[in-house]
């Protein structure tokens, strides 16, 4: 009995092959939608081919024109080497009125057989102010003098960690060569017996740090 | 049931636009009816039918022609699967535990007297779970085991849903009987 009921329901429902009366549809537009949805598959296929095709085309172009079109800046042999003069890279500091000497070290390539010799030259870092341009000639001559002196005194010099000042000594004029050495971290004052202060024992050295 | 010759299907395979349009126009209305029995809402039904049509035209090369109704049956299967996929997104078919139901009285005479459109409207009024199982069991002819696999539910749940759907239909039919000369569902 149940099967008969189900058969009736099925047959009645399957007989409905028309659209509902209250439903209107534009079949042409729906059909166009379906057709449009089927088209992008081809476009994707073309895009998939476009990537290897473009790579191949660029490779072929590279082979045809070769290296003639490559800019000289990209070829290692044609690249201009920068000037390695000692003073080329030193830029004057305009803001400073007085130039302080700086140390320039030229280190040679390290080879296992030879010991590395470091050559130290003292170059004053010059402040070229617009007002001081007329003094440049004097500074140049000074630089050349410093170079000569420093080359002569370029033997192995122990780095002095402190400067010793004897108050009993006479004041000597400043030697440029000695000034060119590394700035000491400490100044040691040496007092004679007479000059010793009560709290300080004779022959005792008083040290203080120059820079903190 | 709409029929199509082998030649027409071959033309569809060759992307003949006029034949494709002919097939589309012929199958849109019956597929709309089938899909609406599952989804009820018109917009969802339209989408589902169009998806089914797209799949049909895309996969028509894999279609095997047996007889003139085979394209209709094939598309019907596609559309039902699309509708079930749509339902699975929004509904959990894990519904109720198994229950025993009393024998439903014979309503064969009432059903025979009813219009097809009225039976359709009556089915659309059922809850989603009942309606889905009833459609799959009564109209599509699937067994409860197959329905259980399709909806990811127990076989006993499918049977329960079917019995409840029939019980609900009985209630609606009794209301229908009460409306002597009135039009059902309006």
Boltz contact constraints between the chains, C-beta under 6 A:
constraints:
  - contact:
      token1: [A, 1]
      token2: [B, 106]
      max_distance: 6.0
  - contact:
      token1: [A, 4]
      token2: [B, 108]
      max_distance: 6.0
  - contact:
      token1: [A, 5]
      token2: [B, 108]
      max_distance: 6.0
  - contact:
      token1: [A, 6]
      token2: [B, 138]
      max_distance: 6.0
  - contact:
      token1: [A, 8]
      token2: [B, 111]
      max_distance: 6.0
  - contact:
      token1: [A, 8]
      token2: [B, 112]
      max_distance: 6.0
  - contact:
      token1: [A, 9]
      token2: [B, 138]
      max_distance: 6.0
  - contact:
      token1: [A, 10]
      token2: [B, 138]
      max_distance: 6.0
  - contact:
      token1: [A, 10]
      token2: [B, 139]
      max_distance: 6.0
  - contact:
      token1: [A, 12]
      token2: [B, 116]
      max_distance: 6.0
  - contact:
      token1: [A, 12]
      token2: [B, 119]
      max_distance: 6.0
  - contact:
      token1: [A, 13]
      token2: [B, 139]
      max_distance: 6.0
  - contact:
      token1: [A, 15]
      token2: [B, 116]
      max_distance: 6.0
  - contact:
      token1: [A, 16]
      token2: [B, 33]
      max_distance: 6.0
  - contact:
      token1: [A, 16]
      token2: [B, 116]
      max_distance: 6.0
  - contact:
      token1: [A, 16]
      token2: [B, 120]
      max_distance: 6.0
  - contact:
      token1: [A, 17]
      token2: [B, 29]
      max_distance: 6.0
  - contact:
      token1: [A, 17]
      token2: [B, 30]
      max_distance: 6.0
  - contact:
      token1: [A, 18]
      token2: [B, 29]
      max_distance: 6.0
  - contact:
      token1: [A, 19]
      token2: [B, 29]
      max_distance: 6.0
  - contact:
      token1: [A, 27]
      token2: [B, 25]
      max_distance: 6.0
  - contact:
      token1: [A, 31]
      token2: [B, 21]
      max_distance: 6.0
  - contact:
      token1: [A, 31]
      token2: [B, 24]
      max_distance: 6.0
  - contact:
      token1: [A, 34]
      token2: [B, 50]
      max_distance: 6.0
  - contact:
      token1: [A, 34]
      token2: [B, 53]
      max_distance: 6.0
  - contact:
      token1: [A, 34]
      token2: [B, 54]
      max_distance: 6.0
  - contact:
      token1: [A, 37]
      token2: [B, 54]
      max_distance: 6.0
  - contact:
      token1: [A, 38]
      token2: [B, 57]
      max_distance: 6.0
